[in-house]
Every structure is written in structure tokens, then in C-alpha cells.
């Protein structure tokens, strides 16, 4: 019998690690986005979110903001569930997750994301989950 992709996820997720600073959180965030497909879904989602904010600021219509936020989270979370098979960091660290997502987006736009991933992966910092 075939198992569904959702059943392959860990049924009892590990408790989220605690972080004292964004600098501690950032490597964890990048590790949670290790697959290029997940990062691509985040880039789509962040773009949708920014377009929604821009539409709201230009028109004052809340539906643009709501659509942007909905599209942003739906895209990002779909990436986690479909490709990464982990829980989005936003569940436990919403503000640092937003900051990290914007940092990741900025690095992607400036073509610095792959170098940052290599830098963080090569660092000797121990992940809170290890």
C-alpha cells in the first residue's frame, strides 16, 4: 500500500528550539529552507505579499493586503509541506521568521543567497536541534 506524502512527515514534531537572538535563529531558518523548491515557493510568496502591501498602500483597499498575506503564507507553507516536510518556522517564531524571510528575499534579489547558504552551512555553529 502506498503511503501518502503527508504520512511521511514526522507525526510527533520536535519542540521548536529557543533562540536568544536573530543571529542564532538565522542558521536554523536557512536549514529549514534547505531545498531550492522551498526557497522558490518563499520567493513567490514574498513577492505576492509585497504586491499585496503595495496595492493596499496605493488604493487603501484591504482586500489587496489580505490577498497578499494569504498568497504569501499559502505559497511558503505549501513549500514546507510539499518539499521540505517540516513545519514553517513562523509557527514558533513569527517575527524573526518574517525578518529572515525578508533577508532571504533580499539575498536572493542580489544573488547572494547561495553564498550565504554555503557560509552558514560551513560555519561551526551547532544547530539547536542537534
C-alpha positions in Angstrom: 0.0 0.0 0.0 1.4 3.4 -0.9 1.9 5.9 1.8 0.8 9.5 1.3 3.4 12.2 1.3 1.8 13.7 4.4 2.2 10.5 6.3 5.9 10.7 5.7 6.1 13.8 7.8 7.2 13.3 11.4 3.9 12.7 13.3 5.4 14.0 16.5 7.3 17.1 15.7 10.3 18.1 17.8 9.7 21.0 20.1 10.9 24.2 18.5 14.3 25.4 19.7 14.6 28.6 21.7 16.8 31.4 20.4 18.3 34.3 22.2 18.8 36.5 19.1 18.1 36.7 15.4 21.7 35.8 14.7 21.1 32.5 16.4 17.8 32.0 14.6 19.2 32.7 11.1 21.2 29.5 10.6 18.2 27.5 11.8 15.9 29.3 9.4 18.2 28.6 6.4 18.5 25.0 7.4 14.7 24.8 7.5 14.8 26.1 3.9 17.4 23.7 2.6 15.6 22.7 -0.7 15.7 25.1 -3.6 12.0 24.3 -4.2 11.1 25.5 -0.7 13.1 28.7 -1.3 11.4 29.2 -4.7 8.0 28.9 -3.0 9.1 31.5 -0.5 10.3 33.9 -3.2 6.8 33.6 -4.9 5.1 34.1 -1.6 7.1 37.1 -0.6 6.6 38.7 -4.0 2.8 38.1 -3.6 2.9 39.6 -0.1 4.9 42.7 -1.2 2.5 43.2 -4.1 -0.5 43.0 -1.7 1.1 45.6 0.6 1.8 47.8 -2.4 -1.7 47.5 -3.6 -3.1 48.3 -0.2 -0.8 51.3 0.2 -1.8 52.7 -3.2 -5.5 52.1 -3.0 -6.3 51.8 0.7 -8.3 48.6 -0.1 -7.8 46.0 2.5 -8.6 43.2 0.1 -5.2 43.7 -1.6 -3.4 43.4 1.8 -5.5 40.3 2.7 -4.8 38.7 -0.7 -1.1 39.4 -0.4 -0.8 38.0 3.1 -2.9 34.9 2.2 -0.9 34.2 -1.0 2.3 34.8 0.8 1.7 32.3 3.6 -0.1 29.8 1.4 2.9 29.6 -1.0 5.5 29.5 1.7 3.7 26.8 3.7 3.0 24.7 0.7 6.7 24.7 0.1 7.4 23.4 3.6 4.7 20.7 3.5 5.4 19.6 -0.1 9.2 19.8 -0.4 10.8 20.3 3.0 8.4 18.2 5.0 8.8 20.4 8.1 6.8 22.9 10.0 7.3 26.6 9.0 9.4 28.5 11.4 6.6 31.1 11.5 4.6 28.8 13.7 7.0 29.3 16.7 9.0 32.5 15.7 6.7 34.7 13.6 8.6 38.0 13.9 12.1 36.5 13.3 10.6 34.4 10.5 9.3 37.5 8.8 12.7 39.2 9.2 14.5 36.1 8.0 12.2 35.7 5.0 12.8 39.3 4.0 16.6 38.8 4.5 16.5 35.7 2.4 14.4 37.5 -0.3 16.9 40.4 -0.4 19.8 38.0 -0.7 18.1 36.2 -3.5 17.4 39.5 -5.3 21.1 40.5 -5.0 22.3 37.0 -6.0 23.9 36.5 -2.6 21.7 33.7 -1.2 23.7 30.7 -2.4 26.9 32.2 -0.9 25.1 32.8 2.4 23.8 29.3 2.5 27.3 28.0 1.9 28.7 30.3 4.6 26.1 29.2 7.2 26.4 25.5 6.3 30.2 25.7 6.6 30.2 27.5 9.9 31.0 25.6 13.0 27.8 26.7 14.8 25.9 23.9 16.2 22.2 23.7 15.3 19.8 23.8 18.3 18.2 20.6 17.0 21.5 18.6 17.1 
